[in-house]
Amino acid sequence: MASRSWNRVELIGNLTRDPELRYTPNGAAVVTFGIATNRTYVTDGEKKEEVDFHKLVAWNKLAELCNQLLKKGMRVFVSGRLQTRSWEAQDGTQRQSTEIVLEDMIILTPKTLSGPVAAPEQEQEVPEIKEEKKPARNATHSVAGGEVEEKKPEEKAPQEEVTDDLPF
């Protein structure tokens, strides 16, 4: 019986540099860029933050899309597989690099914040969208002393406000 293998990487992070697009001699598009992921943890009662940097590669149409749409600082979700390459450097030493070959990419930065992310002191605000209050469709009217009174349907409990933009 053949054994199965699984090589899958999924990350959410911010671009560390603008994508670099090149073409192979056969005309295939290839783009390279990096993203940073961070995590916080507590050790000995002290809160610490750790950052990891990842090399990413995309090919063909996805490479062209990444080059057109992505900029340094943008937040993205990427999905792909790990690949390790080995080569001999000009000085004769053996070199090795592990990178993520992308199969999918989703931009998470809102359109109003597209482009380089502002420094914390220059942080851009996302405009707040306020919903207009409209008369209830199920409102009923009654006449009391010649005046029209509008009865509103029962109000539903307010929904919990979501502060995290992650889908899970």
C-alpha positions as CSV (number, residue, x, y, z in Angstrom):
1,M,0.0,0.0,0.0
2,A,1.3,3.4,-1.0
3,S,1.7,6.0,1.8
4,R,0.3,9.4,1.5
5,S,2.2,12.7,2.0
6,W,1.0,16.1,2.7
7,N,2.9,19.4,2.0
8,R,0.7,22.4,2.8
9,V,1.4,25.8,4.1
10,E,-1.1,28.5,5.0
11,L,-0.1,31.9,6.4
12,I,-1.5,35.3,7.1
13,G,1.0,38.1,7.2
14,N,2.3,41.4,5.9
15,L,4.5,41.9,2.8
16,T,8.0,42.8,3.7
17,R,8.8,44.2,0.3
18,D,7.2,44.8,-3.1
19,P,7.0,41.7,-5.4
20,E,9.7,41.3,-8.0
21,L,8.5,39.9,-11.4
22,R,10.8,38.1,-13.8
23,Y,10.3,35.9,-16.8
24,T,12.0,32.6,-17.5
25,P,13.6,32.0,-21.0
26,N,10.5,30.0,-21.9
27,G,8.3,33.0,-21.1
28,A,6.8,31.8,-17.8
29,A,6.2,34.6,-15.2
30,V,7.7,34.2,-11.8
31,V,7.4,36.6,-8.8
32,T,9.2,36.5,-5.5
33,F,8.4,38.4,-2.4
34,G,8.4,38.0,1.4
35,I,5.9,38.2,4.2
36,A,6.3,38.4,8.0
37,T,4.2,36.6,10.5
38,N,4.2,37.4,14.2
39,R,3.0,35.9,17.3
40,T,2.8,36.9,21.0
41,Y,3.3,34.7,23.9
42,V,3.9,35.0,27.7
43,T,6.9,33.5,29.4
44,D,7.7,34.0,33.1
45,G,4.9,36.6,33.2
46,E,6.4,38.7,30.5
47,K,4.7,39.3,27.2
48,K,7.0,38.7,24.2
49,E,6.6,39.0,20.4
50,E,8.3,36.8,17.8
51,V,8.5,37.5,14.1
52,D,9.2,35.0,11.3
53,F,10.1,35.9,7.7
54,H,9.0,33.7,4.8
55,K,10.2,33.6,1.2
56,L,7.4,33.2,-1.4
57,V,7.3,32.3,-5.1
58,A,4.4,32.4,-7.5
59,W,4.3,31.3,-11.1
60,N,2.4,32.2,-14.3
61,K,-0.9,34.1,-13.9
62,L,-0.8,34.1,-10.1
63,A,2.7,35.7,-10.4
64,E,1.4,38.5,-12.6
65,L,-1.6,39.1,-10.3
66,C,0.7,39.3,-7.2
67,N,2.9,41.8,-9.0
68,Q,0.0,44.0,-10.1
69,L,-2.0,43.9,-6.8
70,L,0.5,43.6,-3.9
71,K,2.6,46.3,-2.3
72,K,4.9,46.3,0.7
73,G,2.9,46.3,4.0
74,M,-0.3,44.8,2.7
75,R,-1.9,42.0,4.7
76,V,-2.4,38.7,2.7
77,F,-3.5,35.1,3.2
78,V,-1.3,32.7,1.2
79,S,-1.6,29.0,0.6
80,G,1.0,26.7,-1.0
81,R,3.6,24.1,-0.5
82,L,7.2,24.1,0.9
83,Q,10.0,23.6,-1.5
84,T,13.8,23.4,-0.8
85,R,16.3,24.2,-3.6
86,S,20.0,23.5,-3.6
87,W,22.7,25.0,-5.8
88,E,26.4,25.7,-6.0
89,A,27.3,29.4,-5.4
90,Q,29.9,31.2,-7.5
91,D,32.5,30.7,-4.8
92,G,31.9,26.9,-5.0
93,T,30.0,26.5,-1.7
94,Q,26.8,24.5,-1.6
95,R,23.7,26.8,-0.9
96,Q,20.2,25.9,0.1
97,S,16.9,27.9,0.3
98,T,13.4,26.9,1.5
99,E,10.5,28.8,0.1
100,I,6.7,28.6,-0.2
101,V,5.4,28.0,-3.7
102,L,2.0,29.7,-3.9
103,E,-1.1,28.1,-5.1
104,D,-3.6,30.7,-3.8
105,M,-3.4,34.3,-2.5
106,I,-6.2,36.5,-0.9
107,I,-5.7,40.2,-0.1
108,L,-6.9,41.0,3.4
109,T,-6.0,44.7,3.4
110,P,-9.1,46.8,2.9
111,K,-9.2,48.8,-0.3
112,T,-9.1,52.1,1.6
113,L,-5.7,51.1,3.1
114,S,-4.2,49.5,0.0
115,G,-0.6,50.3,-0.6
116,P,2.1,50.7,1.9
117,V,0.8,50.5,5.5
118,A,1.3,53.8,7.3
119,A,3.6,54.1,10.3
120,P,1.7,53.8,13.6
121,E,1.9,57.6,14.1
122,Q,0.5,58.2,10.6
123,E,-2.0,55.4,10.7
124,Q,-4.9,55.8,8.3
125,E,-8.4,55.5,9.6
126,V,-11.0,53.3,7.9
127,P,-14.1,55.4,7.4
128,E,-17.0,54.2,9.6
129,I,-20.1,53.3,7.7
130,K,-23.3,54.3,9.6
131,E,-26.5,52.7,8.6
132,E,-29.4,55.0,8.0
133,K,-32.5,54.4,10.1
134,K,-35.5,53.6,7.8
135,P,-39.1,53.2,8.9
136,A,-39.9,49.6,9.7
137,R,-41.7,47.8,6.9
138,N,-44.0,46.0,9.4
139,A,-45.0,49.1,11.2
140,T,-48.7,49.5,11.9
141,H,-50.6,52.7,12.2
142,S,-53.4,53.5,14.6
143,V,-55.4,56.6,15.0
144,A,-55.7,58.0,18.6
145,G,-57.6,61.3,18.9
146,G,-57.0,62.1,15.2
147,E,-53.3,61.6,15.3
148,V,-51.5,58.9,13.4
149,E,-49.3,56.8,15.7
150,E,-46.7,54.4,14.3
151,K,-46.2,51.2,16.2
152,K,-42.7,49.7,15.8
153,P,-42.1,45.9,15.8
154,E,-40.1,44.5,18.7
155,E,-36.5,45.3,18.6
156,K,-34.0,42.4,18.3
157,A,-31.2,42.1,20.8
158,P,-28.0,43.9,19.6
159,Q,-25.5,41.6,17.8
160,E,-22.0,41.1,19.2
161,E,-19.5,43.5,17.7
162,V,-16.6,41.7,16.0
163,T,-13.3,43.4,16.6
164,D,-11.0,40.8,14.8
165,D,-10.9,40.8,11.0
166,L,-9.8,37.1,10.9
167,P,-12.2,34.6,9.4
168,F,-11.6,32.1,12.3
